[in-house]
Amino acid sequence: MIGHDLSVIVFAFNEEANIAPVLLELRQWLSANEPSAEIVFVDDGSSDDTSAEAAKALSGTPHQLLRHETNRGIGAALKTGVRAAQGAWVTFLPADGQVAPDAIGTLRAAATREQSDVVFSVYDHRDDGLHRKVLSAGVRTLILLVHGVRMRSDGPYLFRHSLFDPEKLVPDTFFLNFEFPIRILGAHVPATVVTIECRPRRSGYSKSTGLKRIYGVAQDLLELRVRRVKEALSRQA
């Protein structure tokens, strides 16, 4: 049921120190720029007081507070948020404070200006180290070779709610943020790309990095290719 024009999903795992200032900054921005929006907060199995801090920060504003009993992954958190979201448009922000709320304004403006159904974002600068940059370039090359699309998507994206079907998107991991863009670009959905700022984390460390996750992307890309071929054959049958 669509009850808002925009839903902003914030997902977190053990972000007790960050979550209150991040949500308060988001609340302030939405109040000034998107007063009809809702916040959908998803605690992905935190073992600290992330949920309690989020509940306090969100009190008095339109929101939903959801929680996984165990840590299931970024993809699972995003799918849970989309299932609950009541907005015609949906976007998301990480709970570490690296992406400022005004990025939402950049995404929204581009959707209107370009008449796009999806708006992806790339970072103006992000110091991930040389090895991460090389691996990122390698992943983009694999996506082009295996799926035939040129993907530019680093950060949050904005999409029409109707385009995101959690039941058809398999990954519970970060790979969901590759699969959704690949499917959108492969289907030739009107999409555009904007550049946004990436700030340092407020505190703590990233839980979504690591060589194991990155090296697994190649296998995930091949598995997705197999699934897409089977889906195409099923539609033709």
Buried (B, 14 or more C-beta within 10 A) or exposed (E): EEEBBBBBBBBBBBBBBBBBBBBBBBBEBBEEBBEEBBBBBBBBBBEBBBBBBBBEBBEEBBBBBBBBEEBBBBBBBBBBBBEBBBBBBBBBBBBBBBBBBEBBBBBBEBBEEBEBBBBBBBBEEBEBEEEBEEBBEEBBEBBEEBBEBEBBBBBBBBBBBEBBEBEEBBBBBBBBBBBBBBBBBEEEBEBBBBBBBBEEBBEBEEBEEEEEBBEBBEEBBEBBBEEBEEEEEEEEE
